[in-house]
Amino acid sequence: MKRLSDHIRVHEKAGSTIQVLPWDIDSVVSVRGSFPAFVDHAKGEGLQLDLLAAMLDKGTDGRSKADIYDQLESTGASISFSSSGDRLDFQVRCLSRDLETTLDLVREQVAQPAFLSDELDLVKGRTAAHLVRQASDPAYMSKNRLSRELYPLNHPSHEHPLSDLTDQINQISVDHLRALHKRSELFDGMRVAVVGDVAGLEAEDVAARLRVRSETDGSGFQQAGRLEAPRGEAQKLHIDIPDRPNLNVLLGQSVGLTTVDPDYLALWTGVFVLGGNFSSRLMSTVRDEKGLTYGIRSYLSGMSATREGAWITGVTLSADKLEEGIAATTDVITEFADEGITQQELAERKQTMIGSYEVELATTSGAAGRLLLHMNRGWEVERIDTHPEHVDAIQTDEVNGAITRMLEARTLSLVTAGSRA
């Protein structure tokens, strides 16, 4: 049987990892990558990183925004930037003949952004307008408030109050972004996955083209220490939003677990049984059997290789069904935490998880995304082939043991947002 990992070309140096996977597809190449960008989230620098990412396609020292658009338009290539946690992410899709020039453009955008004041004003204006709209969104407001109960102040998933975010946006200038961009530890330690029609392309070539600072070789990269989630008292909070009779309800608790801990995959699978898809326990009971909601799910959130996260359950309820819906949701969660899952439930969900994984690997973009995810989790290159085996090997007692050790249904914080009856 063909193993994808046997064909992956790997370049590793001083914290950087590049993986190139030739794919049997004509002309198309997908690239997923990220650079470390450690910021002080407690001081609001996460928002600065968001704005920095948004400014990277707005012109460089050598090209205007229009010049960049014209190059991408002429080749049919696409480049996008975003920030997530402590990393600056990018995605590329292009024809194989244009890969080198497109990667050169990515490097130019990351290494030499123009940071024009008028462009920053436009980005800040759009961001501020988005926050204004979010103030009337029960889903956003409940998530924003619950985050301050589940994550420490310096955790990327800890969200500042909406009013604080607005004030922070108003104060950010191009000087702040330039200062952030110049930090010595920024951009060293990149991780990049290239998948597609890349015959002859070596991983070292990709590393050389994307190296942001020629005077460094990645040695400025330092792995962050483990960031522990808080163990606070459970809270019950309500955010009143006028004219929103459909309330968003979140129940959550901090979980002392990272994505590289032994219990992670087992606990993720257990929570998937509880509320991961339309055949989950919560859907079957709260929606299908009791008819109390159209949407309910449970998931792990905020975890990375170095950051602990949280277990969150979310449900949408009408004002007249609020208490009944919360009670029904809590009953299912409590039974799950007390008794765990059954062998049949695990077998069914493992089939679903393996099937979804195989579908994800059916495209160059999906395969590149998976390779990058595995790199970020510190998994070996062979994981692209062996991940279904890891899933299939999960045992019921492993899942239930992780649930018992990690989850406590009776100490969940509760946040509701909307208009109560």
GIGIVEN-V75565 format. One record per run of one state. SS is the DSSP state (2 for helix, 1 for strand, 0 for the rest). FROM is the first residue (numbers start at 1). TO is the last residue. If there is no record, write none. Layout:
# GIGIVEN-V75565
SS;FROM;TO  SS;FROM;TO
This chain:
# GIGIVEN-V75565
0;1;3  2;4;7  1;8;13  0;14;15  1;16;22  0;23;27  1;28;36  0;37;40  2;41;43  0;44;44  2;45;55  0;56;59  1;60;60  0;61;64  2;65;75  0;76;77  1;78;84  0;85;86  1;87;95  2;96;111  0;112;112  1;113;113  0;114;116  2;117;134  0;135;137  2;138;150  0;151;161  2;162;171  0;172;173  2;174;181  0;182;190  1;191;196  0;197;202  2;203;210  0;211;226  1;227;227  0;228;235  1;236;240  0;241;245  1;246;255  0;256;263  2;264;275  0;276;280  2;281;289  0;290;295  1;296;301  0;302;306  1;307;307  0;308;308  1;309;318  2;319;339  0;340;342  2;343;360  0;361;363  2;364;376  0;377;382  2;383;392  0;393;395  2;396;406  0;407;408  2;409;411  0;412;412  1;413;418  0;419;421
